[in-house]
Amino acid sequence: MSTVLEVQGLTKDFGAVRAVNLVDLTIAEGEVCAIIGPNGAGKTTVFNMLTGAFPATRGHVRFAGRDISRFPPERRNHAGIARSFQITNIFQGLDVFENVRLACQGATPGLFGTWFARKEEEAWAILRDVGLLELADVTAGNLSHGDQRYLEIALALAAAPRLLMLDEPTSGMTPLETRQTIALLRNLKTARPQLAVLLIEHDMEVVKDLSDRIYVLDFGSVIAQGRFAELKSNPQVIKAYFGAEE
């Protein structure tokens, strides 16, 4: 598998406060990686630097072989990085299909005719991949919280990303919705085997079930990385994170 994302020495200072310190991480094509850590560890700040929302104080970000460290958010999105947010962001008054169709059209603008038909086909394919086909004609604002989160993932997929970044994808979900989300993301990995996924998640069952590799942040630094079974017995990780969960 080829490397999709390579981060070296990523650092962010807010005035005299260092929020993220010399973070290195890599994600390969088709890999699911998670970033975990206690509140305030710097997880969302890392996400914001990867998407270009925050400029890094120093460090380099390479994506698909290109240095994108100075790219603004829209160029990173066009390069193939898509992000869903912790707070759902959808078109509440439109139905599910229209949400996704408009996102597909906005990702690669063009003329009508065959282009319009192709974008509709892409929208239907995305709805199938995220399990929303049967809700295509439902107004987005009437969806359950879980289905609204799935719709947001669908909107992120409209840009045909190579890297999908998910910020707390199961936040606010019921246990049933969380299990359904795990199944959805597993199915998505099967349907789109080249798609890399990077997620922030507090639910350790989600992290354990989905992640090929996990990065543990504490006070802005990566203190460990590896598989869940390895990290669960790591004394440094237990002290910084797992111990705090118990």
C-alpha positions in Angstrom: 0.0 0.0 0.0 1.3 3.5 -0.9 1.5 6.2 1.7 -1.3 8.8 1.4 -0.4 11.1 4.2 3.0 11.8 5.8 3.3 14.3 8.6 6.7 15.3 10.0 7.3 17.5 13.0 3.9 19.1 13.0 3.8 21.8 15.7 1.3 24.5 16.8 1.9 27.4 19.2 -0.9 29.6 20.4 1.1 32.5 21.8 3.3 31.1 24.5 1.3 27.8 24.7 2.4 24.8 22.6 -0.7 22.9 21.8 0.9 20.4 19.4 4.5 19.4 19.6 6.5 17.6 16.8 3.8 15.2 15.7 4.8 12.6 13.2 2.3 10.3 11.5 1.7 8.3 8.3 -1.4 6.8 6.8 -1.4 4.3 4.0 -3.9 3.8 1.2 -6.9 1.8 2.6 -5.8 2.2 6.2 -8.0 3.3 9.1 -6.1 5.2 11.8 -7.4 6.8 15.0 -6.1 9.6 17.1 -7.0 9.2 20.8 -6.0 11.0 23.9 -7.5 12.9 26.9 -9.4 16.1 26.5 -7.0 18.9 25.6 -4.4 16.6 24.2 -4.3 18.4 20.8 -6.3 16.0 18.7 -8.6 18.6 17.0 -5.7 21.0 16.6 -3.9 18.3 14.6 -7.0 17.8 12.5 -7.3 21.6 11.9 -3.7 21.8 10.8 -4.1 18.8 8.4 -7.1 20.4 6.7 -5.4 23.9 6.7 -7.9 25.5 9.0 -5.0 26.3 11.3 -1.6 27.2 9.9 1.2 25.1 11.5 3.9 26.9 13.4 6.3 24.4 11.9 6.4 21.0 10.3 5.6 19.4 6.9 2.5 17.7 5.5 2.8 15.6 2.4 -0.3 14.2 0.7 -0.2 11.8 -2.2 3.5 12.6 -2.7 3.0 16.4 -2.7 4.1 18.9 0.0 0.8 20.6 0.9 2.1 22.4 4.0 1.2 25.8 2.6 -2.0 24.8 0.9 -5.2 26.6 2.1 -8.2 24.5 3.1 -9.9 24.6 -0.4 -6.7 23.4 -2.1 -6.3 20.5 0.3 -9.9 19.5 -0.3 -9.4 19.6 -4.0 -6.2 17.5 -3.5 -8.3 14.8 -1.9 -8.7 15.5 1.8 -12.3 15.6 3.1 -13.5 16.1 6.7 -16.7 15.7 8.6 -17.1 17.7 11.8 -18.2 16.9 15.3 -21.2 19.2 14.8 -23.4 18.0 12.0 -23.4 20.3 9.0 -26.0 19.5 6.3 -28.8 21.2 4.3 -31.6 20.7 6.8 -34.4 21.8 4.4 -33.4 19.6 1.4 -34.0 15.9 1.1 -31.1 13.4 1.5 -30.6 12.9 -2.2 -30.5 16.6 -3.0 -27.9 17.1 -0.3 -25.6 14.6 -1.8 -26.3 15.6 -5.4 -25.5 19.2 -4.8 -22.3 18.2 -3.0 -21.3 16.1 -6.0 -22.0 18.9 -8.4 -20.1 21.4 -6.2 -17.0 19.1 -6.0 -16.5 19.2 -9.8 -18.5 21.9 -11.5 -19.4 21.4 -15.1 -22.1 21.7 -17.7 -25.5 20.0 -17.7 -26.5 17.0 -19.8 -24.2 14.0 -19.4 -22.3 15.7 -16.6 -25.6 16.2 -14.6 -26.5 12.6 -15.1 -23.1 11.4 -14.0 -23.4 13.5 -10.8 -26.7 11.9 -10.1 -25.2 8.5 -10.5 -22.4 9.4 -8.1 -24.9 10.6 -5.6 -26.8 7.3 -5.7 -23.6 5.3 -5.3 -22.6 7.3 -2.2 -26.1 6.9 -0.7 -25.7 3.1 -1.2 -22.3 3.1 0.4 -23.5 4.9 3.5 -26.7 3.0 3.8 -29.1 5.9 3.1 -30.7 4.7 -0.1 -34.1 4.0 1.5 -34.1 7.5 3.1 -33.2 9.4 -0.2 -36.5 11.3 -0.3 -36.6 12.2 3.4 -35.9 15.8 4.4 -32.5 16.0 6.1 -33.8 17.9 9.1 -36.2 15.0 9.9 -33.5 12.4 10.0 -32.4 10.8 13.3 -29.1 12.1 14.8 -27.3 9.0 13.6 -28.6 9.3 10.0 -27.7 12.9 9.9 -24.1 11.9 10.8 -24.2 9.4 8.0 -25.4 12.0 5.6 -22.5 14.3 6.6 -20.1 11.4 5.8 -21.9 11.1 2.4 -21.3 14.8 1.8 -17.6 14.4 2.5 -17.5 11.5 0.1 -18.9 13.7 -2.7 -15.5 15.1 -3.4 -14.1 11.6 -4.0 -11.4 12.0 -1.4 -8.4 9.8 -0.9 -8.4 10.6 2.8 -11.6 10.9 4.9 -11.2 12.6 8.3 -13.9 12.0 10.8 -14.1 14.1 14.0 -16.0 12.1 16.7 -18.3 10.2 14.2 -20.3 8.6 17.0 -20.6 11.7 19.2 -24.2 11.9 20.7 -25.2 8.5 19.3 -27.1 5.8 21.1 -25.4 2.4 21.6 -27.4 1.0 18.6 -26.4 3.9 16.4 -22.8 3.4 17.4 -22.9 -0.2 16.4 -24.5 0.8 13.1 -21.8 3.3 12.5 -19.1 0.7 13.0 -20.9 -1.5 10.5 -21.2 1.4 8.1 -17.5 2.3 8.2 -16.6 -1.4 7.7 -18.8 -1.6 4.7 -17.3 1.7 3.4 -13.9 0.2 3.7 -15.0 -2.8 1.6 -16.8 -0.6 -1.0 -13.9 1.9 -1.3 -10.7 -0.2 -0.5 -8.3 2.6 -1.4 -9.9 5.2 0.9 -7.8 6.1 3.9 -9.6 7.1 7.1 -8.3 9.2 10.0 -10.6 9.5 13.0 -10.8 11.1 16.4 -12.9 9.0 18.7 -13.5 8.7 22.4 -15.5 5.4 22.2 -12.8 2.7 22.6 -15.1 0.0 21.2 -15.2 2.0 18.0 -11.5 2.5 18.0 -10.8 -1.1 18.7 -13.2 -2.5 16.1 -12.2 -0.1 13.2 -8.6 0.9 13.6 -5.6 -0.6 11.9 -3.3 1.7 13.8 -3.8 4.1 16.7 -1.8 7.3 17.6 -2.0 8.4 21.3 -1.6 12.1 22.0 -0.9 13.5 25.4 0.0 17.2 26.0 0.3 17.7 22.3 2.8 14.9 21.6 2.5 11.4 20.3 3.4 9.2 23.2 2.7 5.8 21.5 1.3 4.2 18.3 0.3 0.7 17.4 -2.7 -1.6 17.5 -5.2 -1.5 20.3 -4.0 -4.7 22.0 -0.5 -3.3 22.1 -1.5 0.0 23.5 -3.9 -1.3 26.1 -1.0 -2.8 28.0 1.4 0.1 27.4 2.1 1.7 30.9 2.6 5.2 29.5 -0.8 5.0 27.6 -2.6 3.5 30.6 -1.3 6.4 32.8 -2.2 9.1 30.2 -5.5 7.8 28.8 -6.8 4.4 29.6 -6.3 4.9 33.3 -8.2 8.2 33.1 -11.1 6.4 31.5 -11.6 4.0 34.3 
